Amino acid sequence: MMILNSSTMKKTKNKLLKDAAFVNGKEVKGKKTFEVINPATLKPITVMADLSPKEIEKAIDSAYTAWRKWKDTPIERRSNILQTWYQLIVDHTDELAEIMTLESGKPLRESKIEVNYGGSFINWFAQEAYRTYGDQIPFPQQGKKILTIKQPVGVAAAITPWNFPLAMVTRKVAPALAAGCSVVLKPASQTPLTAIAIAHLAKQAGLPDGIFNVITSKDASGVGTLLSTSTKIRKLSFTGSTMVGKTLMEQAASTVKKISLELGGNAPFIVFDDADLDAAVKGAIAAKFRNTGQTCVAVNRFLVQESIFDAFAEKIKQKVQQLQVGNGLKKGVDVGPLINQSGLQKVIEHVEDAVEKGATILTGGKAMKGLFYEPTVLTDVPLTAKLAKEETFGPVVSLFRFKTEEEGIDLANHTEFGLAAYFYSENIKRCWRVAEALEAGMVGINEGAISTAVAPFGGIKESGLGREGSKYGIDEYMELKYLCFGL
């Protein structure tokens, strides 16, 4: 396994790298601060404002005041601002990608892809703003007309994770702004810098003050409680763990908020005996190792049919051994660090547990210096292993055997989660059968990369509620109103 070292970086001249929260169109320093750490070097990038509850309340108030004008802003104006914002993000791809890699550790190549991917949500919803259609409903008798219209729900709170510091923000904020809502965003404390950078670009694009506020704090629980119980906030969107999502859902019930949750996953990747193995391996690498395996749709369990198990294991081992590990700012790096020590420790524990219970390490299997972990392949992982039940969130391929199609489907569905699932087969009839049988909100069929702004992203079971992206995403930020006219 190869690690690419990087010398200590010189202080960046990136003008989009800020050290203050962004409230009502202005930078807010706060009385307290916390350090933002580069996970590749374990050195601080900068300090960030650690806002107090009182300061966060001011952000909510400014969002509420600004919303009362924004909701009546013509669609053309809202759409034009979003389009300008999108173009500014594209124009600043290099600066944004550098910030993203510094704070999240992902390879610079992946960060640039995320800038494009995250920007695509703004571009998409700038257009969807024009298509928030209502209906005329025929009344059974004479004397009445029935209409439905859609209206912005109000102030929206968004809580985003560290693994996609730009795309998770735009996937929530863009539809909210397009619908006519204002936003209070709480990015993860590990990665607040990208969110603040694009908020400054939104102001540059002409977004009125108070419409998009970015609050920063180390007190994730306290801020979550404040946002989920505030009477001025009418919508809450959260991406993160199922445990935290359930807590926010309970708290939001106190004011009966509109809520959407994108929670944990335990994604299966099924390889049937009629699959194109080379294509399956290529899809597996894409679906597993993006962002060092730290994505909610990353494959957690590789279920491989018995007759091709050894051949697939050998092919994926060879590909994994070619992956280069190191600081994401270095050219040629495929796999960056884990986000923090607890993330690394979880990977270590999962691999050790699997080996103790009978799994075999084909390659990798060791922690490296700092927060890096060797890209790993484990074979014959038992169903009792933690890897089979818990989301590992790391660069580990865990291979399980199955015999029949029915067994493969049962194993895939044997989890409380239902976010993403993948499978490979060249049999079109099997493709339809399996796609319909898998209990997941999203299914990749002979495809390992499924995320796009034009498709609905979201899960079932304990993986969440609601959908982001696509024509359905803007509905999460609107209320349907029924109008009955007596004639």
C-alpha positions in Angstrom: 0.0 0.0 0.0 1.4 3.4 -1.0 1.0 6.6 1.0 1.8 10.0 -0.6 3.3 12.4 1.9 2.9 16.1 1.7 5.0 18.8 3.1 3.4 21.4 5.4 1.3 23.7 3.3 2.0 27.4 3.1 -0.7 29.7 4.3 -3.4 29.8 1.6 -4.2 33.0 -0.2 -7.7 31.7 -0.9 -10.0 34.7 -0.5 -13.1 32.6 0.0 -11.7 31.0 3.2 -13.4 32.9 6.0 -13.3 32.5 9.8 -16.7 33.9 10.7 -20.4 32.8 10.6 -22.7 34.5 8.0 -25.8 36.1 9.4 -28.1 38.6 7.7 -25.5 39.2 5.0 -22.7 40.0 7.4 -19.8 38.1 9.0 -20.3 37.3 12.7 -17.2 36.5 14.7 -18.8 35.4 17.9 -17.3 35.6 21.4 -16.0 32.0 21.4 -14.2 30.1 18.6 -13.2 26.5 17.7 -10.5 25.2 15.5 -11.2 23.6 12.1 -8.6 20.8 11.6 -7.2 19.4 8.4 -7.6 15.6 8.8 -4.7 14.9 6.5 -2.2 16.9 8.6 -4.0 17.1 11.9 -3.1 20.8 11.9 -5.6 23.7 12.3 -6.7 25.5 9.1 -8.3 28.4 10.9 -10.5 29.2 13.9 -14.3 29.5 13.5 -17.0 31.5 15.3 -18.7 29.3 18.0 -22.1 31.1 18.2 -24.1 31.3 21.3 -27.9 30.5 21.4 -28.7 34.2 21.5 -26.6 34.8 18.4 -28.4 31.9 16.7 -31.8 33.3 17.7 -30.8 36.5 15.9 -30.1 34.5 12.7 -33.5 32.9 13.0 -35.1 36.3 13.5 -33.3 37.8 10.4 -34.4 34.8 8.3 -38.0 35.2 9.4 -38.0 39.0 8.7 -36.3 38.5 5.3 -38.7 35.7 4.3 -41.7 37.9 4.4 -40.4 39.8 1.4 -38.6 36.9 -0.3 -41.8 34.8 -0.6 -43.4 37.5 -2.7 -40.3 38.0 -4.9 -41.2 37.2 -8.5 -40.1 33.7 -9.6 -38.0 35.2 -12.4 -36.0 37.2 -9.9 -35.4 34.2 -7.6 -34.4 32.1 -10.6 -32.0 34.7 -11.9 -30.3 35.0 -8.6 -29.9 31.2 -8.4 -28.5 31.0 -11.9 -25.9 33.8 -11.1 -25.0 32.0 -7.8 -24.5 28.7 -9.8 -22.2 30.5 -12.3 -20.1 32.1 -9.5 -19.7 28.7 -7.9 -18.5 27.2 -11.2 -16.1 30.2 -11.7 -14.6 29.6 -8.3 -14.2 25.8 -8.6 -10.5 25.8 -7.8 -10.9 27.9 -4.6 -13.9 26.0 -3.3 -12.2 22.6 -4.1 -9.1 23.6 -2.2 -11.2 24.6 0.9 -13.2 21.4 0.7 -10.1 19.2 0.6 -8.4 21.2 3.4 -11.4 20.6 5.8 -12.7 17.2 4.7 -9.5 15.5 3.5 -11.0 14.2 0.3 -8.8 14.1 -2.8 -8.8 17.4 -4.8 -10.1 15.6 -7.9 -13.2 14.5 -5.9 -13.6 18.0 -4.5 -13.7 19.5 -7.9 -16.3 16.9 -9.0 -18.4 17.8 -5.9 -18.3 21.5 -6.8 -19.8 20.6 -10.1 -22.3 18.2 -8.6 -23.3 20.6 -5.8 -23.7 23.4 -8.3 -26.0 21.3 -10.4 -28.6 21.4 -7.7 -28.7 25.2 -7.9 -28.9 25.2 -11.6 -31.7 22.6 -11.5 -33.8 24.3 -8.9 -33.4 27.7 -10.6 -35.4 26.1 -13.4 -37.8 24.2 -11.1 -38.9 27.5 -9.5 -41.0 28.0 -12.6 -42.8 24.6 -12.3 -44.4 24.7 -8.9 -47.8 24.0 -10.5 -51.2 23.7 -8.8 -54.3 22.0 -10.1 -57.9 22.6 -11.0 -60.0 19.8 -9.6 -63.4 19.1 -11.2 -66.2 19.4 -8.7 -68.9 16.6 -8.9 -71.8 19.1 -8.9 -72.5 22.6 -10.1 -71.8 25.6 -8.0 -68.2 25.3 -6.9 -64.7 25.5 -8.3 -61.7 23.7 -6.7 -58.1 24.8 -7.1 -54.8 24.0 -5.4 -51.8 26.2 -5.2 -48.3 25.7 -3.7 -46.8 28.3 -1.3 -43.4 28.4 0.5 -43.5 26.8 3.9 -41.5 29.6 5.6 -38.2 29.6 7.3 -36.3 26.4 6.7 -33.5 25.0 8.9 -30.9 22.8 7.4 -28.4 20.7 9.2 -25.7 19.2 7.0 -22.9 16.6 7.5 -19.1 16.9 7.0 -18.7 14.3 4.2 -20.1 16.5 1.4 -19.5 20.1 2.6 -20.9 21.7 -0.6 -23.4 19.3 -2.2 -25.3 18.6 1.0 -25.8 22.3 1.4 -26.9 23.1 -2.1 -29.2 20.1 -2.2 -31.2 21.6 0.7 -30.7 25.4 0.2 -31.3 25.6 -3.5 -34.9 24.2 -3.5 -35.7 26.2 -0.4 -34.6 29.5 -2.0 -36.3 28.5 -5.3 -39.6 27.8 -3.4 -39.5 31.2 -1.7 -38.2 30.1 1.7 -35.3 31.6 3.7 -32.7 29.4 5.3 -30.8 29.0 8.5 -28.0 26.5 7.9 -25.9 24.6 10.5 -23.0 22.9 8.7 -20.9 20.3 10.5 -18.3 21.8 12.8 -15.6 19.7 11.1 -16.4 21.4 7.7 -18.0 24.8 8.0 -15.6 26.6 5.6 -17.1 25.5 2.3 -20.7 26.4 3.4 -19.6 29.9 4.4 -17.7 30.4 1.2 -20.7 29.7 -1.0 -22.9 31.9 1.3 -20.6 34.8 0.4 -21.0 33.9 -3.3 -24.8 33.9 -2.9 -24.7 37.4 -1.5 -22.5 38.3 -4.5 -25.1 36.9 -6.8 -27.7 39.3 -5.4 -29.4 37.2 -2.7 -31.0 39.6 -0.2 -29.6 39.8 3.3 -31.1 37.4 5.8 -32.3 34.8 3.2 -29.3 32.5 3.6 -27.7 32.4 7.0 -24.9 30.1 8.1 -24.5 29.5 11.8 -21.4 27.8 13.2 -21.2 26.0 16.6 -19.5 23.1 18.3 -22.8 22.4 20.2 -24.5 20.2 17.7 -27.1 18.9 20.1 -28.0 22.4 21.5 -28.3 23.9 18.1 -30.4 21.0 16.9 -32.8 21.4 19.7 -33.0 25.2 19.1 -33.7 24.8 15.4 -36.2 21.9 15.8 -38.3 23.6 18.4 -38.2 27.3 17.2 -41.7 28.5 16.4 -40.4 30.7 13.6 -38.9 27.7 11.7 -41.5 25.8 9.7 -39.3 23.2 8.0 -36.3 21.1 9.2 -34.1 19.2 6.8 -31.3 17.0 8.3 -28.7 14.7 6.9 -26.8 12.5 9.4 -27.1 9.6 11.7 -30.4 7.7 12.3 -30.1 8.2 16.0 -29.8 12.0 15.8 -32.5 12.1 13.1 -34.9 10.3 15.5 -34.2 12.9 18.2 -34.7 15.8 15.9 -38.0 14.2 14.7 -39.2 14.0 18.2 -38.3 17.6 19.0 -39.8 18.9 15.8 -43.1 17.3 16.7 -43.5 19.9 19.4 -44.2 22.5 16.7 -45.4 20.0 14.1 -42.8 21.1 11.5 -42.5 19.9 8.0 -39.5 17.6 8.1 -37.2 15.6 5.8 -34.5 13.3 7.0 -31.7 11.6 5.1 -30.2 9.1 7.6 -27.9 6.1 7.8 -27.5 3.3 5.4 -26.2 -0.2 5.1 -26.0 -0.5 1.3 -25.7 -3.9 -0.3 -23.9 -4.5 -3.6 -25.1 -7.8 -5.1 -23.0 -9.5 -7.8 -24.9 -12.3 -9.5 -23.3 -15.2 -11.5 -24.4 -13.7 -14.8 -22.8 -10.3 -14.1 -20.0 -8.7 -16.1 -17.3 -9.0 -13.5 -15.0 -6.3 -14.8 -18.0 -3.9 -14.9 -19.0 -5.0 -11.4 -15.5 -4.4 -10.0 -15.4 -0.9 -11.7 -18.8 -0.1 -10.2 -17.8 -1.5 -6.8 -14.7 0.8 -6.6 -16.8 3.8 -7.5 -19.5 2.9 -5.0 -17.1 2.1 -2.2 -14.1 4.3 -2.2 -15.4 7.8 -3.0 -14.5 10.0 -0.1 -12.6 7.1 1.6 -15.9 5.2 1.9 -17.4 8.0 4.0 -20.7 8.5 2.1 -24.2 7.5 3.1 -24.6 5.6 -0.2 -21.2 3.8 0.1 -21.5 0.0 -0.2 -21.3 -1.6 3.2 -21.9 -5.3 2.2 -20.7 -7.0 -1.0 -22.9 -10.0 -1.6 -21.4 -12.3 -4.2 -22.9 -15.4 -5.7 -20.9 -18.5 -4.7 -19.9 -19.7 -8.2 -18.1 -16.4 -9.0 -17.0 -15.4 -5.4 -13.3 -16.2 -5.7 -13.0 -14.6 -9.2 -14.6 -11.4 -8.0 -12.6 -11.4 -4.8 -9.3 -11.6 -6.8 -10.3 -8.9 -9.3 -11.4 -6.4 -6.6 -8.3 -7.2 -4.5 -6.0 -6.2 -7.5 -7.9 -2.9 -8.1 -7.8 -2.0 -4.4 -4.1 -2.6 -4.2 -3.6 0.0 -6.9 -5.3 2.8 -4.8 -3.0 5.4 -3.5 -3.5 6.9 -0.1 -2.4 10.3 1.1 -3.1 14.0 1.5 -5.8 15.0 -0.9 -3.9 18.0 -2.1 -1.2 15.7 -3.6 -1.6 14.6 -7.3 -2.6 11.0 -7.8 -4.2 10.4 -4.4 -7.3 8.2 -4.5 -8.0 7.7 -0.8 -7.7 10.4 1.8 -7.9 10.3 5.6 -10.8 9.4 7.8 -12.5 12.6 9.1 -11.4 12.2 12.8 -10.1 9.7 15.4 -13.5 8.2 16.2 -14.1 7.5 12.5 -10.7 5.8 12.3 -11.4 3.8 15.5 -14.7 2.5 14.1 -13.0 1.2 11.0 -10.3 -0.5 13.1 -12.9 -2.1 15.4 -15.0 -3.3 12.5 -12.1 -5.0 10.8 -10.8 -6.6 14.0 -14.2 -7.8 14.9 -14.7 -9.4 11.5 -11.3 -11.2 11.6 -12.0 -12.4 15.1 -15.2 -14.0 13.9 -13.6 -15.7 10.9 -13.1 -13.2 8.1 -9.9 -13.3 6.1 -7.9 -10.2 5.1 -7.0 -10.3 1.3 -5.3 -7.0 1.4 -4.9 -4.0 3.7 -6.3 -4.3 7.2 -4.1 -1.9 9.0 -4.2 1.7 10.3 -1.5 4.0 8.9 0.0 7.2 10.3 -2.4 9.8 11.4 -6.0 9.3 10.3 -5.2 7.1 7.3 -6.3 3.5 6.9 -5.2 1.0 4.3 -7.8 0.2 1.6 -8.9 -3.2 2.7 -10.6 -6.3 1.3 -12.1 -8.9 3.7 -13.4 -12.2 2.4 -16.0 -14.6 3.9 -17.2 -12.1 6.4 -19.7 -13.8 8.8 -23.2 -12.4 9.2 -22.5 -11.9 12.9 -19.8 -9.4 12.3 -20.4 -5.7 13.0 -19.6 -5.0 9.3 -22.8 -6.8 8.4 -25.0 -4.7 10.7 -23.4 -1.3 11.2 -22.3 1.4 8.7 -18.5 1.2 8.6 -17.9 4.6 6.9 -14.4 3.6 5.8 -12.3 2.1 3.0 -13.2 -1.5 3.6 -14.6 -4.0 1.1 -16.5 -6.8 3.0 -17.4 -9.9 0.9 -20.2 -12.2 1.8 -21.3 -15.4 -0.1 -24.8 -16.4 -1.2 -26.1 -19.2 -3.3 -29.5 -18.3 -4.8 -31.2 -15.1 -6.0 -33.7 -15.4 -3.3 -31.0 -15.7 -0.6 -29.1 -12.7 -2.1 -32.2 -10.5 -1.9 -33.0 -11.7 1.6 -29.5 -10.8 2.8 -29.7 -7.4 1.1 -33.0 -6.6 2.8 -31.9 -8.0 6.2 -31.4 -4.5 7.7 -33.4 -1.7 9.3 -31.9 0.6 6.7 -33.1 1.3 3.2 -31.2 4.1 1.5 -29.2 2.7 -1.5 -28.7 -0.7 -3.0 -26.7 -1.9 -6.0 -26.6 -5.1 -8.1 -25.0 -6.4 -11.2 -26.6 -8.9 -13.7 -26.8 -9.3 -17.4 -30.2 -10.9 -17.2 -32.9 -8.3 -17.9 -35.7 -10.4 -16.3 -33.6 -10.7 -13.2 -32.8 -7.0 -13.2 -36.5 -6.2 -13.0 -37.2 -8.8 -10.4 -34.4 -7.8 -8.1 -34.9 -4.0 -8.6 -38.5 -4.3 -7.4 -37.7 -6.7 -4.6 -34.9 -4.6 -2.9 -36.0 -2.5 0.0 -34.2 0.7 -0.8 -35.1 4.2 -1.9 -32.5 4.1 -4.6 -31.2 1.2 -6.7 -28.2 1.1 -9.0 -28.6 -1.6 -11.7 -25.2 -2.3 -13.3 -24.2 1.2 -12.0 -22.1 2.2 -9.0 -22.6 6.0 -9.2 -26.3 7.0 -8.9 -26.4 10.5 -7.5 -27.6 13.3 -9.7 -29.6 16.5 -9.3 -32.4 15.3 -11.6 -33.2 12.1 -9.6 -34.9 11.8 -6.2 -32.4 11.1 -3.5 -33.7 9.5 -0.3 -34.4 6.3 1.6 -37.1 4.2 3.2 -37.4 2.3 6.5 -35.0 3.9 9.1 -33.0 5.6 6.3 -35.2 8.6 6.3 -38.2 10.6 5.0 -38.7 12.8 2.0 -36.6 13.2 -1.2 -34.0 15.7 -2.3 -33.2 16.7 -5.9 -35.5 16.1 -8.9 -38.9 17.6 -9.5 -40.0 16.3 -6.1 -37.3 18.1 -4.1 -38.9 21.5 -4.2 -42.2 20.1 -2.8 -40.4 19.5 0.5 -40.3 23.3 1.0 -43.9 24.1 -0.1 -47.3 23.7 1.4 -50.3 22.7 -0.7 -53.3 24.9 -0.3 -56.8 24.1 -1.4 -59.1 26.9 -2.6 -62.8 26.4 -2.9 -64.8 29.0 -4.9 -68.6 29.2 -4.5 -70.1 30.4 -7.8 
